[in-house]
Amino acid sequence: MIELFHNHASTCSQKVRICLAEKKLQYVSRHVNLATFEHLTDAYLQINPNGVVPALRHDGETVIESTVICEYLNEVFPDNPLSPPTALGRAHMRAWLRYIDEVPSMAVRVPTFQNLVLPSYQKLSRQEFESLADSMPVRKQFIMRMGQDGFSSDDYQTSIEQLERSLVRMEKALEGSRWIVGDQYTIADICIAPVLHRMAEMGMAAMWLADLPGVTAWYERIANRASFEEAFYPEARLSHYFPQLKDLEIITGGAGG
Ligand SMILES: N[C@@H](CCC(=O)N[C@@H](CS)C(=O)NCC(=O)O)C(=O)O
């Protein structure tokens, strides 16, 4: 049995849901409510000591880290392969996976938190805020960087630049190939897709629509796969929680904090 501990709208959970859909695997959904900080409860920390979603339980064993989970699923369920057949191809894919985890996946959190999550932290007293941050096994420094006044404009601008550079890197990779690692759709495509989906939801798609035709065509291709619709069901979309999103002007060029 496969159980997925996830949150509908979390990008890291969306990665794993796309992977499960591509693999045509059924799973039991265990929704973790991030708004009530269920991911920081003792019960959840027993499953994922990092206090973040997702986590996968397969036949009683737990696997954490969304990219690792995708690679695990691909290895254990070899049908519909999502990694290249050669060692070199897999090395290229894994280099992309590290980059995606380190750069764009981290960067997209800044506009997300700044524009959508910050107000809920502003309702807390300073003491409540600090003790909440302190209870986060791997996110304390990120939350403290944001504080209750938002990220500094330098910090915000750095994250936008990281997203821009990631898009340019994708554009290069997509010159003459359908997917990020050559002509095979792989876990690298899966892992970056929710970042672009999140950016699109926040009105940031102009960052590629204007002058990155390779990324534009890639996004259309990936969004047309059945797995995309399966992973991004209505509750998985930010507009479900933030109906004001369409009116929100997300800053992509100037100060953010
Ligand atoms: N490297 C981890 C990151 C997981 C992560 O940061 N998950 C976010 C949602 S996308 C989370 O649980 N955030 C909780 C919080 O920010 O308090 C992975 O890829 O699984």
The ligand as an ORCA input file, in Angstrom:
! r2SCAN-3c Opt
* xyz 0 1
  N      13.176     19.371      0.464
  C      11.840     19.077      0.915
  C      11.098     20.385      1.117
  C       9.703     20.157      1.613
  C       8.991     21.459      1.912
  O       9.603     22.497      2.110
  N       7.674     21.373      1.967
  C       6.892     22.562      2.222
  C       5.695     22.603      1.304
  S       6.218     22.678     -0.384
  C       6.396     22.526      3.648
  O       6.058     21.501      4.181
  N       6.364     23.694      4.271
  C       5.912     23.823      5.595
  C       6.227     25.160      6.140
  O       6.756     25.983      5.407
  O       5.950     25.393      7.301
  C      11.120     18.190     -0.097
  O      11.362     18.396     -1.296
  O      10.357     17.296      0.303
*
